[in-house]
Amino acid sequence: MENKDQTLLQGIDTVILRVCNIDVSKAWYQVKLGLKPIWEDSRMSLVVLDTNSPTSLTLWQTDQLVSVNRRTASFPIFKTTDATLLREVLESRDVEVGEVIQDALVSYFPFYDPDGNVLEACQVNE
């Protein structure tokens, strides 16, 4: 019998972030991060954003309070070629950003959307 488990999972299609207001969040991700919608469902109050990679980001409105514990939350990490410059750009766009942390391998920093969802940008140091 051949092993079919190797083809059952074929990568991550999307990461879902729950948001309080889909219109506010959609605009924030477009204006602040430059992400473009590739699919929307107004009935379900969700929008799928292109992240310039095979994995999309889906913003999905909830009627529940979005409560994020920054110390324990799961979060997406965006690739960047220059963490310091990206941090400066996001800060100039009034995005809440953390400090750049650097080691021999990577430079990275957290930032946060209007609902307090944790996001991170990471640069691989070469």
C-alpha positions as CSV (number, residue, x, y, z in Angstrom):
1,M,0.0,0.0,0.0
2,E,1.5,3.4,-1.0
3,N,1.7,6.2,1.5
4,K,-0.9,8.8,0.6
5,D,-0.3,10.9,3.7
6,Q,2.5,12.8,1.9
7,T,-0.1,14.5,-0.4
8,L,-2.9,15.1,2.0
9,L,-1.5,18.4,3.3
10,Q,-0.1,20.6,0.6
11,G,1.0,23.8,2.4
12,I,-0.8,26.6,4.1
13,D,-3.4,28.3,2.0
14,T,-4.3,31.2,4.2
15,V,-4.0,32.6,7.8
16,I,-7.1,33.9,9.4
17,L,-7.1,37.0,11.6
18,R,-10.4,37.9,13.4
19,V,-11.3,41.5,13.3
20,C,-14.1,43.7,14.8
21,N,-14.9,45.8,11.7
22,I,-14.1,44.3,8.3
23,D,-14.2,47.7,6.5
24,V,-11.8,49.4,8.9
25,S,-9.4,46.5,8.9
26,K,-9.5,46.1,5.1
27,A,-8.7,49.8,4.7
28,W,-5.9,49.6,7.3
29,Y,-4.2,46.6,5.6
30,Q,-4.5,48.2,2.2
31,V,-3.2,51.7,3.3
32,K,-0.7,50.8,6.0
33,L,0.7,47.6,4.5
34,G,-0.1,47.9,0.8
35,L,-1.9,44.5,0.7
36,K,-4.5,44.1,-2.0
37,P,-7.8,42.2,-1.8
38,I,-8.0,39.1,-4.0
39,W,-11.4,37.9,-2.9
40,E,-14.2,39.2,-0.7
41,D,-17.4,37.8,0.7
42,S,-19.6,40.6,2.2
43,R,-22.2,38.0,3.4
44,M,-19.6,36.3,5.5
45,S,-17.8,39.6,6.3
46,L,-14.4,38.5,5.1
47,V,-11.7,39.6,2.7
48,V,-8.7,37.6,1.5
49,L,-5.5,39.7,1.0
50,D,-2.5,38.9,-1.3
51,T,0.7,38.8,0.7
52,N,3.0,38.5,-2.3
53,S,3.5,34.8,-1.4
54,P,1.6,31.5,-1.8
55,T,-0.1,32.1,1.6
56,S,-2.8,34.7,1.8
57,L,-4.1,36.6,4.8
58,T,-7.9,36.4,5.5
59,L,-9.5,39.1,7.6
60,W,-12.8,37.8,9.1
61,Q,-15.1,39.9,11.1
62,T,-16.5,38.5,14.3
63,D,-19.3,39.8,16.5
64,Q,-17.2,38.8,19.6
65,L,-14.6,41.0,21.3
66,V,-11.2,40.5,19.7
67,S,-8.9,39.9,22.7
68,V,-5.3,39.3,21.9
69,N,-2.7,38.3,24.5
70,R,0.5,39.6,22.9
71,R,2.7,37.2,24.9
72,T,0.9,34.1,23.8
73,A,-0.9,34.9,20.5
74,S,-0.1,33.0,17.3
75,F,0.8,35.5,14.5
76,P,1.9,35.7,10.9
77,I,5.5,36.7,10.1
78,F,6.0,38.8,6.9
79,K,9.3,38.6,5.0
80,T,11.2,41.8,4.4
81,T,14.6,42.7,3.0
82,D,15.1,45.6,5.4
83,A,13.5,45.3,8.9
84,T,14.8,48.7,10.0
85,L,13.5,50.5,7.0
86,L,10.1,48.8,7.1
87,R,9.8,49.6,10.8
88,E,10.4,53.3,10.0
89,V,7.9,53.3,7.1
90,L,5.2,51.6,9.3
91,E,5.9,54.0,12.2
92,S,5.5,57.0,9.7
93,R,2.1,55.5,8.8
94,D,1.1,55.6,12.5
95,V,1.3,51.8,12.9
96,E,2.1,50.7,16.4
97,V,5.5,49.0,16.2
98,G,8.0,47.3,18.6
99,E,11.7,47.6,18.6
100,V,13.9,45.8,16.0
101,I,15.5,42.8,17.6
102,Q,18.7,41.6,15.8
103,D,20.9,38.6,16.1
104,A,23.4,36.9,13.8
105,L,20.6,35.2,11.8
106,V,17.6,37.6,11.7
107,S,16.3,41.1,12.4
108,Y,12.7,41.3,13.3
109,F,10.0,43.4,15.0
110,P,6.4,43.1,16.0
111,F,3.6,45.4,14.9
112,Y,-0.1,45.5,15.5
113,D,-3.3,46.1,13.6
114,P,-6.3,48.1,14.8
115,D,-7.7,45.1,16.7
116,G,-4.4,44.5,18.4
117,N,-3.6,41.4,16.3
118,V,0.1,40.6,16.5
119,L,2.0,40.8,13.2
120,E,5.8,40.5,12.7
121,A,8.3,41.4,10.0
122,C,11.5,39.4,9.7
123,Q,14.7,39.9,7.7
124,V,17.1,37.1,7.2
125,N,20.6,38.6,7.8
126,E,23.2,37.5,5.2
